């Protein structure tokens, strides 16, 4: 009897180890999702729909991580108790998760060129039309103020984006306070465009860099998680077959 169960015992221990690693990948996905939602990637929301995929995939990874951890625990339970039903359940759901991760990687990499090629002109026109000012309560203006302050930049291309814009026609200022290097100084008057007073670099290049970094991070972690999970999925299927 002991010799008969030795292969199963070894396989069950192997699956338990794999499930521990799978659970760790779930924790990593949760951390990545939270990082996208609350980190620098959240500032790319000003790019609109062309970059909204970053935040959407951040939510997706957050959900996947929350799903993977219970699945890993269920897989460990199924292997320990030799429950074919639980093993089959875990196998099918983990395969689904694997497909979602691979698909997400493909979509993320496919969308980045769209951001790079399409978003610049759209955001330039949108900023000139919809930006109202530094203390305005609307979400669009508030998001751009946050971006300009945090990334130390001004406008989409540079501070001249505000020339002839709705903002300038309303306020008479050449740029908003968010462009200033120091908000409290008297020289930050909306007219002085000296490099000592305002940031001359536009925000688009910095936002694009954040988008590129997070796109590569999301796709890399997604592929890495899939590679980590694959051996566990195969081992679960093998034990399911052997128990039959």
C-alpha positions as CSV (number, residue, x, y, z in Angstrom):
1,X,0.0,0.0,0.0
2,X,2.8,2.4,0.9
3,X,4.5,1.9,-2.5
4,X,1.2,2.4,-4.3
5,X,0.7,5.8,-2.7
6,X,4.2,7.1,-3.0
7,X,3.8,8.6,-6.4
8,X,0.6,10.4,-5.3
9,X,2.3,11.7,-2.2
10,X,5.1,13.2,-4.2
11,X,2.7,14.7,-6.7
12,X,0.5,16.1,-3.9
13,X,3.6,17.7,-2.3
14,X,4.6,19.1,-5.7
15,X,1.1,20.6,-6.3
16,X,1.1,22.1,-2.8
17,X,4.4,23.9,-3.6
18,X,3.1,25.1,-6.9
19,X,-0.1,26.4,-5.3
20,X,2.0,28.4,-2.9
21,X,3.8,30.0,-5.8
22,X,0.5,30.5,-7.6
23,X,-0.9,32.3,-4.5
24,X,2.2,34.5,-4.5
25,X,1.5,35.4,-8.1
26,X,-2.0,36.4,-7.0
27,X,-0.5,38.7,-4.4
28,X,1.8,40.3,-7.0
29,X,-1.2,40.9,-9.3
30,X,-3.1,42.6,-6.5
31,X,-0.1,44.8,-5.6
32,X,0.3,45.7,-9.3
33,X,-3.4,46.5,-9.7
34,X,-3.3,48.8,-6.6
35,X,-0.1,50.4,-7.9
36,X,-1.8,51.3,-11.2
37,X,-4.9,52.6,-9.5
38,X,-3.2,54.8,-6.9
39,X,0.3,55.3,-8.3
40,X,1.7,57.5,-11.1
41,X,-0.3,55.6,-13.8
42,X,-3.5,57.2,-12.4
43,X,-2.3,60.5,-13.7
44,X,-2.5,59.2,-17.3
45,X,-6.3,59.5,-16.9
46,X,-5.9,63.0,-18.5
47,X,-5.1,61.3,-21.8
48,X,-8.7,60.1,-21.9
49,X,-9.9,56.9,-23.6
50,X,-6.7,56.4,-25.4
51,X,-5.0,55.6,-22.2
52,X,-7.9,54.3,-20.1
53,X,-6.8,50.8,-20.8
54,X,-4.1,51.1,-18.2
55,X,-6.6,51.7,-15.4
56,X,-8.9,49.1,-16.7
57,X,-6.2,46.5,-16.8
58,X,-5.2,47.6,-13.3
59,X,-8.7,46.7,-12.1
60,X,-8.6,43.4,-14.1
61,X,-5.3,42.4,-12.4
62,X,-6.7,43.3,-9.0
63,X,-9.7,41.0,-9.7
64,X,-7.5,38.2,-11.0
65,X,-5.3,38.4,-8.0
66,X,-8.3,38.1,-5.7
67,X,-9.5,35.1,-7.7
68,X,-6.1,33.3,-7.9
69,X,-5.5,33.2,-4.2
70,X,-8.7,31.2,-3.3
71,X,-8.1,29.0,-6.3
72,X,-4.6,28.2,-5.1
73,X,-6.0,27.3,-1.7
74,X,-8.7,25.2,-3.3
75,X,-6.1,23.4,-5.4
76,X,-4.1,22.6,-2.3
77,X,-7.2,21.3,-0.6
78,X,-8.1,19.2,-3.6
79,X,-4.6,17.7,-3.8
80,X,-4.5,17.0,0.0
81,X,-7.9,15.4,0.1
82,X,-7.6,13.8,-3.4
83,X,-10.8,15.4,-4.5
84,X,-11.2,15.0,-8.2
85,X,-14.1,17.5,-8.3
86,X,-12.1,20.2,-6.6
87,X,-9.1,19.5,-8.8
88,X,-11.2,19.7,-12.0
89,X,-12.7,23.0,-10.8
90,X,-9.3,24.5,-10.1
91,X,-7.9,23.3,-13.4
92,X,-10.7,24.8,-15.5
93,X,-10.7,28.1,-13.7
94,X,-6.9,28.4,-13.7
95,X,-6.9,27.7,-17.5
96,X,-9.4,30.5,-17.8
97,X,-7.2,32.8,-15.8
98,X,-4.2,31.8,-17.9
99,X,-6.1,32.7,-21.1
100,X,-7.2,36.1,-19.7
101,X,-3.6,36.9,-18.7
102,X,-2.2,36.1,-22.1
103,X,-5.0,38.0,-23.8
104,X,-4.4,41.0,-21.5
105,X,-0.7,41.0,-22.5
106,X,-1.6,41.1,-26.2
107,X,-4.1,43.9,-25.8
108,X,-1.8,46.0,-23.6
109,X,1.0,45.8,-26.1
110,X,-1.3,46.5,-29.0
111,X,-2.8,49.7,-27.4
112,X,0.4,51.5,-26.6
113,X,1.1,52.6,-30.2
114,X,-2.4,54.0,-30.3
115,X,-1.6,56.2,-27.3
116,X,1.6,57.3,-28.9
117,X,0.2,58.1,-32.3
118,X,-3.3,59.3,-31.7
119,X,-3.5,60.8,-28.2
120,X,-1.2,63.8,-28.8
121,X,-3.4,65.8,-31.2
122,X,-6.6,64.8,-29.3
123,X,-5.3,65.9,-25.9
124,X,-3.9,69.2,-27.3
125,X,-7.3,70.1,-28.7
126,X,-9.1,69.0,-25.6
127,X,-6.9,70.9,-23.2
128,X,-7.3,74.1,-25.2
129,X,-11.1,73.7,-25.2
130,X,-11.9,72.3,-21.8
131,X,-9.2,73.5,-19.3
132,X,-10.7,76.3,-17.1
133,X,-8.0,77.1,-14.5
134,X,-6.1,76.2,-11.4
135,X,-8.9,76.5,-8.8
136,X,-11.7,75.3,-11.0
137,X,-13.7,72.4,-9.5
138,X,-14.3,70.4,-12.7
139,X,-12.5,67.0,-12.9
140,X,-10.7,67.8,-16.2
141,X,-9.0,70.9,-14.9
142,X,-8.3,69.3,-11.5
143,X,-6.6,66.3,-13.2
144,X,-4.5,68.5,-15.4
145,X,-3.5,70.7,-12.4
146,X,-2.4,67.6,-10.5
147,X,-0.4,66.3,-13.5
148,X,1.4,69.6,-14.1
149,X,2.3,70.0,-10.4
150,X,3.4,66.4,-9.9
151,X,5.3,65.9,-13.2
152,X,6.7,69.5,-13.2
153,X,5.5,70.3,-16.7
154,X,3.1,72.6,-18.6
155,X,0.5,71.9,-21.2
156,X,0.6,69.0,-23.6
157,X,3.5,70.1,-25.7
158,X,4.6,73.2,-23.7
159,X,3.3,76.3,-22.1
160,X,2.3,77.8,-25.5
161,X,-0.6,75.4,-25.7
162,X,-2.6,77.8,-23.7
163,X,-2.1,80.6,-26.2
164,X,-5.5,81.4,-27.7
165,X,-7.1,78.7,-25.6
166,X,-10.5,79.0,-23.7
167,X,-8.4,79.4,-20.5
168,X,-6.6,82.4,-21.9
169,X,-9.7,84.0,-23.3
170,X,-11.4,83.7,-20.0
171,X,-8.6,84.7,-17.6
172,X,-6.3,86.7,-19.8
173,X,-3.3,84.6,-18.5
174,X,-0.8,83.0,-20.8
175,X,-0.6,79.9,-18.5
176,X,-2.1,78.5,-15.3
177,X,-0.6,78.5,-11.9
178,X,0.1,74.8,-12.2
179,X,2.8,75.5,-14.6
180,X,4.8,77.5,-12.1
181,X,7.9,76.1,-10.4
182,X,6.8,77.8,-7.2
183,X,3.1,78.7,-6.8
184,X,3.5,81.3,-4.1
185,X,6.0,83.7,-5.8
186,X,4.9,87.1,-7.2
187,X,6.6,86.3,-10.5
188,X,4.0,83.5,-11.0
189,X,1.6,86.0,-12.5
190,X,0.3,84.2,-15.6
191,X,2.4,86.4,-17.9
192,X,6.1,85.8,-17.0
193,X,7.2,82.9,-19.1
194,X,10.8,82.8,-17.9
195,X,12.3,79.4,-17.4
196,X,13.0,80.4,-13.8
197,X,9.3,80.9,-13.3
198,X,7.5,78.1,-15.2
199,X,8.2,74.7,-16.5
200,X,8.7,74.8,-20.3
201,X,8.5,71.1,-20.9
202,X,5.2,69.7,-21.9
203,X,3.4,66.9,-20.0
204,X,2.7,64.5,-22.9
205,X,6.2,63.1,-23.2
206,X,6.3,62.4,-19.4
207,X,2.8,60.9,-19.5
208,X,3.8,58.8,-22.5
209,X,6.9,57.6,-20.6
210,X,4.7,56.5,-17.6
211,X,2.3,54.8,-20.0
212,X,5.2,52.9,-21.7
213,X,6.7,51.8,-18.3
214,X,3.4,50.6,-16.9
215,X,2.4,48.9,-20.2
216,X,5.6,46.9,-20.2
217,X,5.3,46.2,-16.4
218,X,1.7,45.0,-16.8
219,X,2.5,42.8,-19.8
220,X,5.6,41.5,-18.2
221,X,4.0,40.6,-14.9
222,X,1.0,39.1,-16.8
223,X,3.3,36.8,-18.8
224,X,5.4,36.0,-15.7
225,X,2.3,35.1,-13.7
226,X,1.1,32.8,-16.5
227,X,4.4,31.1,-16.6
228,X,4.4,30.6,-12.9
229,X,0.9,29.2,-12.9
230,X,1.3,26.8,-15.9
231,X,3.3,24.0,-14.1
232,X,0.7,24.1,-11.2
233,X,-2.1,23.7,-13.8
234,X,-0.4,20.8,-15.5
235,X,0.4,19.1,-12.2
236,X,-3.3,19.5,-11.1
237,X,-4.5,17.9,-14.3
238,X,-2.0,15.0,-13.9
239,X,-3.2,14.3,-10.4
240,X,-6.8,14.5,-11.5
241,X,-6.1,11.9,-14.2
242,X,-4.2,9.6,-11.9
243,X,-6.9,9.6,-9.3
244,X,-9.4,8.5,-12.0
